[in-house]
Amino acid sequence: QVQLVESGGGLVQAGGSLRLSCVTSGRTFSPYVMGWFRQAPGKEREFVASISWNGGGSNYADSVKGRCTISRDNAKNTVYLQMNSLRPEDTAVYYCAARSVLKSAYDYWGQGTQVTVSS
């Protein structure tokens, strides 16, 4: 089992920045692809960003590309999401997730952290 705990959410004005963190525990962190997802009220959960097990590759949703950066520190079992130039439409609960490099579906999910962007 892998446990994930997110932090760093909060209330920020449009144009501001936040850095989300996700600390993992349990099984070894390194072999897992890590991702961030978000779910806004009344909407389905959507992909935000992902990063390969060694940090060598990353992917972003078009909606956040150029504004967000995903990174990881395997020594600290932590993945980050730096979000800049935040917009009201970024308001959502943000979830950290992990999946084995051998799988396509994410197996483990955190409880989420709320991000609210005011206009």
C-alpha positions, 0 to 999 in steps of 0.5 A: 500500500501507498499512502499519500497526503497532500498539503499546500492548498488555500485561498489565493487571488487571481494571478497568485501562486501556490505550491502543493506538496504530496508526501508518500509513505508505505511502499518504495516511492521511486518506481511510481509515476506520480500525478496531480488531478483536480475536481471542481464542483459539479465537474468530473475529476481531470488530469493536471500533470504527471511525472515519471519515476525518475523525474525525467519526463512530465506531462501537463494538461493544456489548461495548465501548461506554462503555468504549472510545474510538477517535480519530485524529490525521491529522497523525501518521497514527495511530489510538488505542483508549483502553480503560478498565474492562478485563475478562478477556473483553477478552483478545485480540490487537487488530488495526488495519485500514484501508479506503478510504472507497469500500469496505466491506471492510478492505484493510489489517491490522496484525500485532496487539498482545496485550492480556491482562486478569487477574482 
